[in-house]
């Protein structure tokens, strides 16, 4: 299916909706930005082909099996989200058969393209990739950007015992760097660390921890400084990394990392982008906002696992000013995705 004739027309027309709503900023003053322009960069979809294929391998959570486009649109409307960037979530696409993973990946991306055509201006796409199949991934990157005009690609923080900074992934990141791509990194439980504590789902601890491992592998392995054209987005306020920043800083003093961090540690971490999905609370926001500028923080919900309205309310209650809220809600997304125009 051909896609994105709507880029210059449908999307911008939808974004030009003159209806406006006043946001109340801390202190009770009305801020001059609309609240129906949010861009959700952490929003999952679950195509029928995905449900059918993956259900043969693992038991999908009911919230995924029961997902529909209508449910996404409803949550977006209740949250003032104009556009959601679609991505595939766990358990992923690869179950040991590269050919099958490639077919499933393509089917998911084509389904997303159909949604984008059906609901102009409401959805974007972080194209799925059949990692750890390198050759298949390079083919899918070409198709995603050259045919589907994807907004970026989605990857997981690890694949088995390899995290994103592993040299194994170098051909993929070289190509993504060449394309100056946006890379949305979603957490998973690493091969080392699944089902460690009885009755404790891996999402509670391991997802945030695996995000931290991925960031550490990229930064301390030197990949972050090599692939400077890639715009990374890390989920859930950067996992546990902001809380562990003191340990990161101390490790970066080691002479081993001088060549891998030519500009220093903190500038690398502050180049990354971080969404607030399931992190719009004082603990997470306090750690993140003290580490990175507001320009690097993006609105995200983790739908359908979490709803949008509590994230909107959490950001408001935290006490951010109108300019910061505007940037997080949509301004920073426009910087990453210029096709959105002036929201």
C-alpha positions in Angstrom: 0.0 0.0 0.0 1.3 3.4 -0.9 1.6 5.7 2.0 2.0 9.3 3.1 0.4 11.3 0.4 -1.2 12.7 3.5 2.1 14.2 4.8 1.6 17.6 3.3 -2.1 17.6 3.3 -4.1 15.3 5.6 -1.7 15.6 8.6 -1.3 19.3 8.4 -5.0 19.8 7.8 -5.8 17.8 10.9 -3.3 19.8 12.9 -4.8 23.0 11.7 -8.1 22.3 13.5 -9.0 25.8 14.9 -10.6 24.4 18.0 -8.5 25.3 21.0 -8.5 24.6 24.7 -6.8 26.6 27.4 -4.4 24.7 29.7 -4.1 26.0 33.2 -0.5 26.3 34.1 0.9 26.2 37.7 -0.4 29.2 39.6 -3.7 29.2 37.8 -2.7 31.3 34.8 -3.8 30.3 31.3 -0.9 29.2 29.1 -1.1 30.1 25.4 -0.9 26.6 24.0 -3.5 24.1 22.9 -4.1 20.9 24.7 -5.3 18.9 21.7 -2.0 18.8 20.0 -0.1 16.2 22.1 2.1 13.6 20.3 2.3 10.2 22.0 5.6 8.7 21.1 5.0 5.5 23.1 1.8 3.9 21.8 1.4 0.3 20.9 -0.7 -1.5 18.3 -1.4 -5.2 17.9 -2.4 -6.3 14.3 -4.5 -9.5 13.8 -1.6 -11.1 12.0 0.6 -10.5 15.0 -2.0 -12.0 17.4 -2.3 -15.1 15.2 1.4 -15.6 14.8 2.6 -14.9 18.3 -0.2 -16.7 20.1 1.2 -19.9 18.7 4.5 -19.2 20.6 3.5 -17.5 23.8 0.3 -16.3 25.6 -0.4 -12.7 24.7 -1.7 -10.4 27.4 -5.4 -9.8 27.1 -4.9 -6.1 26.8 -3.0 -6.7 23.5 -5.3 -9.4 22.2 -8.2 -7.0 22.7 -6.6 -3.9 21.2 -8.4 -2.1 18.4 -7.8 1.1 16.5 -11.0 2.5 18.0 -9.7 2.0 21.5 -6.5 3.9 20.6 -8.4 6.8 19.1 -10.7 7.0 22.1 -7.8 7.2 24.5 -6.1 9.7 22.3 -9.2 11.9 22.2 -9.6 11.8 25.9 -5.9 12.8 26.3 -5.7 15.6 23.8 -3.4 13.5 21.6 -3.4 14.5 18.0 -1.0 11.9 16.8 0.4 8.6 18.2 3.5 6.9 16.9 2.7 3.2 16.6 5.1 0.6 17.7 5.2 -3.2 18.3 5.8 -4.2 21.9 6.8 -7.4 23.8 7.1 -10.3 23.2 8.5 -8.9 19.9 8.7 -10.5 16.5 11.6 -13.0 16.5 11.2 -16.6 17.9 14.2 -18.2 16.3 13.1 -18.3 12.7 14.5 -15.4 10.7 12.3 -15.9 7.7 9.1 -16.0 9.8 10.2 -12.9 11.8 10.7 -11.1 8.5 7.3 -11.9 7.2 5.6 -11.0 10.5 7.6 -7.7 10.7 6.5 -6.7 7.2 2.9 -7.6 7.9 2.9 -5.4 11.0 4.4 -2.5 9.2 1.9 -2.8 6.3 -1.0 -2.9 8.8 0.3 0.3 10.4 0.5 1.9 7.0 -3.2 1.0 6.4 -4.1 2.6 9.7 -2.3 5.7 8.8 -4.2 5.9 5.5 -7.5 5.1 7.3 -7.1 7.7 10.0 -5.2 10.6 8.4 -3.3 12.7 10.8 -3.8 10.5 13.8 -1.0 7.9 13.5 2.7 7.7 12.7 5.0 4.7 12.6 8.1 3.4 14.3 8.6 0.6 11.9 9.2 -2.8 13.4 12.5 -4.6 12.6 13.2 -8.4 12.6 16.3 -8.2 14.8 18.5 -10.0 15.6 18.5 -10.9 11.9 20.9 -8.2 10.5 20.4 -8.8 6.8 16.6 -8.9 7.2 16.7 -5.8 9.3 18.6 -3.9 6.7 16.1 -4.8 4.1 13.2 -3.7 6.3 14.9 -0.4 7.1 15.0 0.3 3.3 11.4 -0.6 2.8 10.2 1.3 5.9 11.9 4.5 4.9 11.9 4.4 1.2 8.5 2.9 0.6 6.4 3.5 3.7 8.1 6.8 4.7 8.2 5.6 8.4 8.8 8.2 11.1 11.5 6.1 12.6 12.1 2.5 13.7 11.4 0.6 16.9 14.0 -1.7 18.6 14.2 -3.5 21.9 16.8 -2.7 24.5 18.3 -6.2 24.2 18.2 -9.3 22.1 19.2 -12.4 24.2 22.5 -11.5 25.7 23.3 -8.5 23.5 22.4 -4.9 24.3 22.2 -2.2 21.7 25.8 -1.1 22.1 27.1 -4.5 21.1 29.3 -4.4 17.9 26.9 -7.1 16.5 24.4 -4.4 15.7 27.0 -2.1 14.0 25.7 -2.6 10.4 22.2 -1.7 11.5 23.2 1.4 13.4 25.6 2.5 10.5 22.6 2.5 8.2 20.3 4.2 10.7 23.0 6.8 11.3 23.3 7.4 7.5 19.6 8.0 7.4 19.6 10.3 10.5 16.9 8.1 11.8 14.8 8.3 15.0 15.2 5.1 16.9 12.6 4.3 19.6 14.1 1.9 22.1 11.5 -0.1 24.0 12.5 -2.2 27.1 12.4 -5.9 27.4 13.8 -8.4 29.9 17.3 -9.4 29.0 18.2 -13.0 28.4 20.1 -12.9 31.7 17.2 -11.8 33.9 13.8 -13.2 33.3 11.5 -14.5 36.0 14.0 -13.9 38.8 11.6 -13.2 41.6 8.4 -15.4 42.0 5.1 -13.5 41.5 7.0 -10.4 40.2 6.4 -9.6 36.6 9.5 -8.6 34.7 7.9 -5.3 33.8 8.2 -4.1 37.4 12.0 -4.1 37.6 13.6 -5.6 34.6 12.2 -3.2 32.0 13.7 -0.1 33.6 16.9 -2.0 34.3 17.3 -3.2 30.8 16.8 0.3 29.5 19.7 1.3 31.7 21.8 -1.5 30.4 21.1 -0.5 26.8 22.0 3.2 27.5 25.2 2.1 29.3 26.2 -0.2 26.5 25.7 2.5 23.9 27.5 5.2 25.9 30.4 3.3 27.4 30.8 1.1 24.4 31.4 4.1 22.2 28.4 3.6 19.9 26.6 6.8 21.0 29.5 8.9 20.0 30.0 7.0 16.7 26.4 7.3 15.5 25.7 10.9 16.3 23.1 11.3 13.6 20.7 8.8 15.3 18.1 10.4 17.5 17.4 7.8 20.2 14.2 7.8 22.3 14.4 5.8 25.5 11.2 4.8 27.3 10.0 5.3 30.8 12.1 8.3 31.7 15.4 6.4 31.0 14.7 3.5 33.3 16.9 3.6 36.3 19.7 5.5 34.7 18.8 9.0 36.1 18.8 7.6 39.6 22.1 5.9 39.0 23.8 8.9 37.4 26.3 9.2 40.2 27.7 5.8 39.4 27.7 6.5 35.7 29.7 9.7 36.3 32.3 7.9 38.4 32.7 5.2 35.9 33.2 7.7 33.1 36.3 9.0 34.9 38.1 5.7 34.1 40.8 6.3 31.4 39.4 3.3 29.4 36.5 5.5 28.3 38.3 8.6 27.2 38.3 7.7 23.5 34.7 6.3 23.7 33.4 9.5 25.3 35.4 12.3 23.6 32.8 14.9 24.6 32.2 13.5 28.1 29.4 11.4 29.6 26.7 14.0 30.4 26.6 15.6 26.9 25.9 12.1 25.5 23.1 11.4 27.9 21.7 14.8 27.3 21.5 14.2 23.5 19.2 11.3 24.0 15.4 11.7 24.2 13.2 10.2 26.9 9.5 9.6 27.1 7.4 9.9 30.2 5.3 6.7 29.6 4.4 5.3 33.0 6.7 7.8 34.5 4.6 11.0 34.9 5.1 11.0 38.7 7.3 13.1 41.0 9.9 10.5 41.6 10.7 9.8 38.0 10.2 13.3 36.7 12.4 14.8 39.5 15.3 12.5 38.6 14.9 13.0 34.8 14.4 16.8 34.8 17.5 17.3 37.0 19.6 15.4 34.5 18.4 16.4 31.1 16.8 19.6 29.7 13.1 19.8 28.9 14.0 19.8 25.2 14.8 16.1 25.5 11.6 14.9 27.1 8.6 13.6 25.2 5.0 12.8 26.0 4.2 9.1 26.0 1.6 6.8 27.5 2.4 3.1 26.9 -1.1 2.6 25.6 -2.9 0.1 25.8 -1.0 -0.9 29.0 -1.7 2.6 30.5 -4.1 5.3 29.7 -3.3 8.8 28.5 -5.3 11.1 30.9 -3.3 10.1 34.1 -0.1 11.1 32.2 -1.5 14.5 31.3 -2.6 15.0 34.9 0.7 13.8 36.3 2.7 16.3 34.2 0.4 19.1 35.3 0.6 18.3 38.9 4.3 18.1 38.9 4.5 21.8 38.5 6.1 22.3 35.2 5.7 25.7 33.6 3.7 26.4 30.5 6.8 26.4 28.2 8.0 23.1 29.6 4.6 21.5 29.2 4.3 22.8 25.6 7.7 21.3 24.8 6.9 17.9 26.3 3.4 17.7 24.9 4.3 18.4 21.3 7.1 21.0 20.7 9.9 18.5 21.1 8.1 16.0 18.8 7.9 18.6 16.1 11.7 19.0 16.3 12.2 15.3 15.8 9.5 15.0 13.2 9.4 18.2 11.2 6.7 16.9 8.9 4.2 17.6 11.7 4.7 21.3 11.1 3.8 23.8 13.7 1.4 22.0 16.0 
